[in-house]
Amino acid sequence: MADEGTDDIRGEARGTAPVPLSVLDLATVGEGFTAGDALRTSTRIAQLAEQRGFTRFWVAEHHSMPGVASSSPAVILAYLAARTERIRLGSGGVMLPNHAPLVIAEQFGTLEALAPGRVDLGLGRAPGTDGATAAALRRGDSTREGADEFPQQLAELTHFLDGDFPQAHTYSRIHAVPGPVQGGTARPPVWLLGSSGFSARLAGSLGLPFAFAHHFSAANTLPALELYRETFRPSAVLAEPYAVIGVSALAAEEEAEAHRQVLTGALSMLRLRTGRPGLIPTPEEAEDYAFSPMERDFVDGWLGNIIKGTPDAVREGLDALVKRTGADELMITANAHTPDIRVRSYELIANAYAMP
């Protein structure tokens, strides 16, 4: 049986879904659209997800990427909190080394005050961008970039969230507000995010929920989840491991259209990985692009990790993924050029699972 506070973490499966379904959103910006269009689409998806019984809606932190408008998760989440009522809202994630722990504690304390009991604080240790941009974000503080620093940063953040620095600590008289010093203020549950074994092991040792980026690190999914479960120690937060995996999935009425749409995201990722970031290309541009053999190999590999097709095919793919990984929850991300396509994909997936 889970300890007190677990209800803030565990989701509930709706309809015929084998596990709870959630949404990971990047606020992608396609050619011909603006950042405003992308953020309005994110709002539409969050509201749809709430109406259809998805468990949570997370936004990811990325920087200096023209095709992504989610550079400031806390700002987006505050906006969404005012336009939703029940769905859990969170970061998938905030990149902890980019920020002072006190600032994150203040931001998410504010969000918790605005939307009590609905906020998740997902943390990652990657920069969410290239090295030069990371240096600009961190003002050249290279000591914040190493993996060895992450546990210390996490411990500091946790103390700010709980208001429990030891009396002799330098920060013992500093308070994150809104926060415990004001009385009666809960704090958001902390999740660790990762794409390798480092965060899996750390989440397990601390008894925290873990979210794995299967959508761009599929080869590491099973080893990371196994490591998380093997190293898990019960905590005040969780009595048993709770693992979420992020998965790229896009449903359309016709299989060919789904394949056509996901190619736009694959081309965008190819350009990003080869130092040519830009807006998400149109389906026509993606279809007409002359891929070199090496580029085609990359794109084929990327597309191979996306669950795509008709609603029934996507449902079968998601069910198989749950069976293969034992995931406790799926967090679906639908990346495509056109806003309406992304919204429609979540509608179709909800329909496929008979979600309310």
Beta strands, then each sheet from edge to edge (+ up, - down):
strand 1: 21-25
strand 2: 56-59
strand 3: 88-91
strand 4: 94-95
strand 5: 119-124
strand 6: 190-194
strand 7: 210-212
strand 8: 243-251
strand 9: 307-309
strand 10: 329-333
sheet 1: 4+ 5+ 3+ 2+ 1+ 10+ 8+ 7+ 6+
sheet 2: 4+ 5+ 3+ 2+ 1+ 10+ 8+ 9+
end
